């Protein structure tokens, strides 16, 4: 029996970055759902139709919800859910806006930094109890 690839929920509204992120994660053994808005991501996450293992979110997104707010709402449902933020300009707000035990990547970053951040967070999360 093969173990399914960990599914990562990615929210990024810049298409060139979406491609880079998707390539890096798939090459590293992850599966991805890449969305452009926090609202879409939250709807999909709350539906419970897929078993996401981590959230990777740009901080500044088009739409009403920011990456900060998206992560807070995800954590309300799953308090230890791994979160990686990406930002080009809002790194100084991480201490006040970010959820605890999250990782922030300053854009531009190397794809390996993203893979390392996700792997580190996944290794810290206790496995789900059946």
Secondary structure as GFF3:
##gff-version 3
##sequence-region A 1 130
A	DSSP	beta_strand	7	11	.	.	.	ID=ss1
A	DSSP	alpha_helix	15	27	.	.	.	ID=ss2
A	DSSP	beta_strand	31	35	.	.	.	ID=ss3
A	DSSP	alpha_helix	38	47	.	.	.	ID=ss4
A	DSSP	beta_strand	52	58	.	.	.	ID=ss5
A	DSSP	alpha_helix	67	77	.	.	.	ID=ss6
A	DSSP	beta_strand	82	87	.	.	.	ID=ss7
A	DSSP	three_ten_helix	91	93	.	.	.	ID=ss8
A	DSSP	alpha_helix	94	97	.	.	.	ID=ss9
A	DSSP	beta_strand	103	106	.	.	.	ID=ss10
A	DSSP	alpha_helix	111	124	.	.	.	ID=ss11
###
